Amino acid sequence: MESKKKLRVFVRCPDLGLSTRALILAPDLTLRRLKLSFLPQSLLSQTLTLDSLYFCLNGKPLPDSSSLAAAGIPNSSALTLRLRLRGGGGDGGATGAESRDCYLNMYATKKPDKVDPNETRLSKWTTCALSAEPLVPPCVIDRLGNLFNKEPLVEALLHKKLPKEFSHIRGLKDMIPIHLTPIPSAADSETKFQCPITGQEFNGKYGFLVIRGCGHVLSVKALKEVESSTCLVCHKEFSNMDKIVINGSAEEVRALREMMEEERGRLKGRKEKKVGTCLSGTKHAINEKDGTLDDRKKDGGGKRFKAVDMMPAHATKEVYASIFTSSKKFDFQETFTCRSLPLGRN
């Protein structure tokens, strides 16, 4: 009866090169005691201890404190004694994938694709800023240096579908037509335009300017080498205010925006002054005392015009003056059908 309670177990340790042994063990024997009975004392040292070894059954690690019966080891089973790999992975530590959520979170967030800065720069100089289509004449530029194909920009402006970033474009006056010089042998090249003076390609590697008066596109190098106040293509005069930097830096765009706002402010003040002059009647005012037309000039002088001076013969002065002014007041009321027929006369 006592022999039936025993378990026959095969123990092997391939990591240490020990041969397989068949042991008859009691079910209440702990795995730690089994290590002591299986391992020779000559192998145990400071580097190789009992804690550096563990039993596993069919690949499943077993705790040292559990007994054979508690670990569920059946009769005639094979136990394998393995070395623990400290700090090198595979020792039962954290792997980053203990749960499905932890594993899926590593791939849940999609990393943004890396954008080639050269492609971004080239597309900014060879495509329309609004439609992203290749630049095809007729082309225009706004006052901040952005390039457009004219047709999609006009359509967006008419249908009021301009993005917020282009809200400074209010009409055709904010679109400056430009003349791009094509490269003769640019059939298979990504760059289709160049500077007509230096031959530098219009690809963003070099600085370019637009002369506002004539619309010719020239490189910065050409304007530096040939110092002139006239366009190098059409010889039309221009000033520094007429230069618009194409796809400039943040500081250059800020300077262009300030210049645009200043110009709009001057134009608005000029219009308000003109409208105020027309409404105030400073050019021709009527003198209510004698019905004369007063021609007032800015300097306060000038000859005063009197309507009675041109009065025809045999005309009454009061009647003739009433044609130009309503200085004489009447006590009667007029009807809406006939102003000249007061009530009570008929």
C-alpha positions in Angstrom: 0.0 0.0 0.0 2.8 2.3 0.8 4.5 1.7 -2.6 1.3 2.7 -4.4 1.5 6.1 -2.9 4.9 6.7 -4.4 5.4 8.4 -7.7 7.9 7.4 -10.4 9.4 10.5 -11.9 12.1 10.9 -14.6 14.4 13.9 -13.9 16.8 15.3 -16.5 19.1 18.4 -16.7 20.4 19.0 -20.2 21.7 22.5 -19.4 24.3 21.0 -16.9 25.0 17.8 -18.9 23.6 15.5 -16.3 22.1 12.1 -17.3 18.4 11.3 -16.9 17.5 9.5 -13.6 14.4 7.6 -12.6 13.3 8.4 -9.1 10.6 7.0 -6.7 9.4 10.0 -4.8 6.7 10.7 -2.2 3.8 13.0 -3.5 4.4 15.5 -0.6 8.0 16.1 -1.6 8.7 19.7 -2.6 10.5 20.5 -5.8 13.2 22.4 -3.8 14.0 19.2 -1.8 14.1 17.4 -5.2 16.8 19.7 -6.4 18.9 19.0 -3.4 18.6 15.3 -3.8 19.2 15.4 -7.6 22.1 17.8 -7.9 25.5 16.8 -6.6 27.0 19.1 -4.0 30.1 19.7 -6.2 28.1 21.7 -8.7 26.6 24.2 -6.2 28.8 27.3 -5.9 28.4 31.1 -5.7 27.4 31.3 -9.3 25.3 28.2 -9.5 22.7 28.1 -6.7 19.3 26.4 -6.2 17.5 29.6 -7.1 19.3 29.7 -10.5 17.5 26.4 -11.5 13.8 25.6 -11.9 11.7 22.6 -12.8 9.4 22.7 -15.7 6.8 20.1 -16.9 5.9 20.2 -20.6 7.5 23.7 -20.9 5.5 25.1 -18.0 7.7 26.4 -15.1 6.8 25.0 -11.6 7.4 26.9 -8.3 10.0 25.5 -5.9 7.6 25.7 -2.9 4.9 23.4 -4.3 4.9 19.6 -3.8 4.7 17.0 -6.5 1.0 16.5 -5.8 0.2 20.2 -5.6 2.0 20.8 -8.9 -0.2 18.1 -10.6 2.7 15.9 -11.6 1.3 12.5 -12.8 3.0 9.2 -12.4 5.8 8.4 -14.9 6.2 12.0 -16.0 9.4 13.7 -17.0 10.7 16.8 -15.2 13.3 19.0 -16.8 15.6 21.1 -14.7 16.5 24.4 -16.4 18.8 27.3 -15.8 17.3 30.7 -15.3 18.5 33.4 -17.7 18.8 36.5 -15.6 18.3 39.8 -17.4 18.6 38.4 -20.9 14.9 37.7 -21.6 13.1 34.4 -21.6 13.2 34.3 -17.8 9.5 34.9 -17.3 9.9 38.6 -16.8 8.1 41.4 -18.6 8.0 41.2 -22.4 5.7 44.0 -23.2 3.0 41.6 -24.4 1.6 40.1 -21.2 -1.9 41.2 -22.3 -3.5 41.7 -25.6 -4.2 45.4 -25.0 -0.5 46.0 -24.3 0.4 44.3 -27.5 -2.2 46.1 -29.6 -1.3 49.5 -28.2 2.2 49.2 -29.8 0.5 49.3 -33.2 -2.6 51.3 -32.5 -1.1 54.7 -33.1 -0.1 55.0 -36.7 3.2 56.8 -37.0 3.1 59.7 -39.6 4.9 59.0 -42.8 8.2 60.8 -43.2 7.9 63.6 -45.7 10.9 64.4 -47.9 11.7 68.1 -47.5 13.0 68.2 -51.0 9.7 67.1 -52.4 7.8 69.6 -50.2 10.1 72.4 -51.5 9.7 71.4 -55.1 5.9 71.1 -55.0 5.7 74.6 -53.5 7.5 76.1 -56.5 6.0 73.9 -59.3 2.3 73.6 -58.3 -0.6 75.9 -57.6 -0.9 76.8 -54.0 -4.7 76.4 -54.2 -5.4 73.5 -56.5 -2.0 71.7 -56.1 -2.0 71.2 -59.9 1.2 71.9 -61.9 1.8 75.6 -62.8 0.4 76.3 -66.3 0.3 79.8 -67.7 -1.6 82.1 -67.2 -0.2 82.2 -63.6 -0.6 84.9 -61.0 0.9 85.7 -57.6 -0.6 87.3 -54.6 0.9 90.1 -52.5 2.4 87.6 -50.1 4.4 85.6 -52.7 2.1 82.6 -53.2 1.9 81.1 -56.7 -1.4 80.2 -58.4 -2.9 79.1 -61.6 -5.3 82.0 -62.5 -8.4 80.0 -63.5 -8.9 78.0 -60.2 -8.2 81.1 -58.2 -10.7 83.2 -60.0 -13.4 80.5 -59.7 -12.8 80.1 -56.0 -13.0 83.9 -55.6 -16.3 84.1 -57.5 -17.9 81.2 -55.5 -16.4 82.5 -52.2 -14.6 79.2 -51.6 -11.2 80.6 -50.8 -9.5 79.0 -47.8 -8.9 81.1 -44.7 -5.2 81.2 -45.4 -5.9 83.2 -48.6 -8.5 85.5 -47.1 -6.2 88.5 -48.0 -7.1 88.0 -51.7 -10.3 90.2 -52.1 -10.4 90.8 -55.8 -8.6 90.9 -59.1 -6.4 93.7 -57.9 -4.8 91.3 -55.5 -3.8 89.0 -58.3 -0.6 90.0 -60.1 -0.1 88.4 -63.5 3.4 86.9 -63.9 5.6 85.9 -66.8 7.4 82.6 -66.3 10.3 81.7 -68.6 10.1 78.1 -69.7 13.2 75.9 -70.0 13.5 74.8 -73.7 14.7 71.2 -72.9 12.5 70.6 -69.8 10.3 67.8 -71.3 11.3 65.2 -68.8 12.5 67.5 -66.0 10.5 68.3 -62.8 11.4 72.0 -63.2 9.8 73.7 -66.2 10.8 77.4 -65.6 14.0 79.3 -65.2 15.4 82.8 -64.8 15.7 84.5 -68.2 19.0 86.2 -67.2 21.0 83.7 -65.2 19.3 80.4 -66.3 18.8 79.3 -62.6 16.0 76.8 -62.3 12.7 77.7 -60.7 12.8 74.9 -58.1 13.2 76.6 -54.7 17.0 76.3 -54.4 17.5 79.9 -55.5 15.6 83.1 -54.6 13.3 84.6 -57.1 11.4 88.0 -57.3 8.5 89.3 -59.2 8.5 92.9 -60.5 5.0 94.1 -59.8 4.8 96.6 -62.6 5.5 94.2 -65.5 5.2 90.8 -63.9 8.6 89.4 -65.0 10.1 86.7 -62.7 13.8 87.2 -62.1 16.3 85.5 -59.8 17.8 87.4 -56.9 21.2 86.7 -58.3 20.4 88.5 -61.6 19.2 91.7 -59.8 22.3 91.7 -57.6 24.8 91.3 -60.4 23.1 93.9 -62.6 22.2 96.9 -60.5 19.4 98.6 -62.4 16.2 100.4 -61.6 14.6 99.0 -64.7 13.5 95.5 -65.5 16.2 93.4 -67.2 13.7 92.0 -69.7 11.3 94.8 -70.7 13.4 97.8 -69.3 10.4 99.2 -67.4 11.3 101.2 -64.3 10.5 99.9 -60.8 11.2 100.7 -57.2 12.0 98.5 -54.2 8.3 98.6 -53.3 7.5 96.8 -56.5 9.6 93.7 -55.6 7.6 90.7 -54.3 9.6 87.7 -53.0 8.3 84.4 -54.2 7.7 81.8 -51.4 9.7 83.9 -49.0 10.7 83.1 -45.4 8.4 84.0 -42.4 10.1 87.4 -42.0 9.8 88.2 -45.7 6.1 87.3 -45.7 5.6 89.4 -42.6 7.2 92.4 -44.4 5.1 91.9 -47.5 1.9 91.7 -45.3 2.8 95.0 -43.5 3.4 96.7 -46.8 0.0 95.4 -48.2 -1.9 96.6 -45.1 -0.1 100.0 -45.3 -1.1 100.4 -48.9 -4.7 99.4 -48.2 -4.8 101.9 -45.4 -3.6 104.8 -47.6 -6.1 103.8 -50.3 -9.0 103.6 -47.8 -8.1 107.1 -46.4 -8.0 108.5 -49.9 -11.5 107.2 -50.7 -13.0 108.4 -47.4 -11.6 111.9 -48.0 -13.0 112.0 -51.5 -16.5 110.8 -50.4 -16.5 113.3 -47.5 -15.6 116.1 -49.9 -18.5 115.3 -52.2 -21.0 115.0 -49.4 -20.0 118.2 -47.7 -20.5 120.3 -50.8 -17.3 122.3 -50.4 -17.0 122.8 -54.2 -20.5 124.4 -54.7 -22.5 125.7 -51.8 -25.8 127.6 -51.9 -26.2 130.9 -50.1 -29.7 130.7 -48.6 -29.9 134.4 -48.1 -29.9 135.6 -51.7 -30.2 132.2 -53.6 -26.6 132.5 -55.0 -24.3 129.6 -55.8 -21.1 129.9 -53.8 -17.9 128.5 -55.4 -15.7 127.8 -52.4 -12.1 126.8 -53.0 -9.6 125.3 -50.5 -7.8 128.6 -50.1 -11.1 130.3 -49.2 -10.9 132.7 -52.2 -12.3 132.7 -55.7 -15.0 134.6 -57.4 -18.6 134.1 -56.1 -21.2 133.2 -58.6 -24.6 134.8 -58.3 -27.6 133.3 -60.1 -29.3 136.8 -60.4 -26.4 138.0 -62.5 -27.6 135.7 -65.3 -31.3 136.7 -64.8 -33.1 137.3 -68.1 -34.9 140.5 -68.9 -38.3 141.2 -67.5 -37.9 138.5 -64.8 -38.8 138.9 -61.2 -35.8 138.5 -58.9 -37.6 136.5 -56.2 -39.1 134.1 -58.7 -35.9 133.6 -60.6 -34.0 133.0 -57.3 -36.6 130.4 -56.2 -35.5 128.2 -59.1 -32.2 127.6 -57.4 -33.2 127.6 -53.8 -36.3 127.2 -51.6 -35.5 130.2 -49.4 -39.1 131.5 -49.4 -41.3 129.6 -47.0 -45.1 129.1 -47.7 -47.7 128.5 -45.1 -49.9 126.2 -47.2 -49.5 122.4 -47.6 -48.9 120.7 -50.9 -50.5 117.5 -52.2 -48.5 114.5 -53.4 -50.0 114.8 -56.9 -49.1 118.4 -57.6 -46.6 120.4 -55.6 -47.3 123.6 -57.5 -51.0 123.6 -56.6 -51.5 124.5 -52.9 -54.7 123.7 -51.1 -57.3 126.5 -51.2 -56.4 128.0 -54.5 -58.9 125.9 -56.5 
